Amino acid sequence: MEILYLLLPLSLAIVAMIGAVLWWAVFSGQYDDAEQAGLSILHDDDHTVS
């Protein structure tokens, strides 16, 4: 029973950290243009200089 006094706050802290990282990722623009990274390989401009 005493282990719950350790595990409950620890698990709540981990959930809060995961929530904070997700909040930061969403509002810092990490997911603004999800298609550009996948399409960037199709628009490769490898011109050789002669």
C-alpha positions as CSV (number, residue, x, y, z in Angstrom):
1,M,0.0,0.0,0.0
2,E,2.9,2.4,0.7
3,I,4.2,2.0,-2.8
4,L,1.1,3.9,-4.0
5,Y,2.4,7.0,-2.3
6,L,5.4,6.9,-4.6
7,L,3.9,5.6,-7.8
8,L,0.8,7.8,-8.0
9,P,2.7,11.2,-7.9
10,L,5.4,9.7,-10.1
11,S,2.9,8.7,-12.8
12,L,1.1,12.0,-12.6
13,A,4.4,13.8,-13.1
14,I,5.2,11.7,-16.2
15,V,1.7,12.3,-17.6
16,A,2.2,16.1,-17.0
17,M,5.6,16.0,-18.8
18,I,4.2,14.1,-21.8
19,G,1.3,16.7,-21.9
20,A,3.8,19.6,-21.8
21,V,5.9,18.2,-24.6
22,L,2.8,17.6,-26.7
23,W,1.5,21.1,-26.0
24,W,4.9,22.5,-27.0
25,A,5.1,20.5,-30.2
26,V,1.6,21.5,-31.3
27,F,2.0,25.2,-30.6
28,S,5.5,25.7,-31.8
29,G,4.6,24.7,-35.3
30,Q,6.0,21.2,-35.4
31,Y,2.9,19.9,-37.3
32,D,2.1,22.9,-39.5
33,D,3.2,21.3,-42.8
34,A,3.2,17.6,-42.5
35,E,3.2,16.9,-46.3
36,Q,6.2,18.9,-47.2
37,A,8.7,16.5,-45.7
38,G,7.3,13.6,-47.7
39,L,7.2,15.6,-50.9
40,S,10.7,17.0,-50.6
41,I,12.3,13.9,-52.0
42,L,10.2,14.2,-55.1
43,H,11.4,17.8,-55.8
44,D,15.1,17.0,-55.6
45,D,17.2,19.5,-57.6
46,D,20.5,17.7,-58.2
47,H,22.0,19.7,-61.1
48,T,25.6,18.9,-61.9
49,V,27.8,21.9,-62.5
50,S,30.0,21.4,-65.7
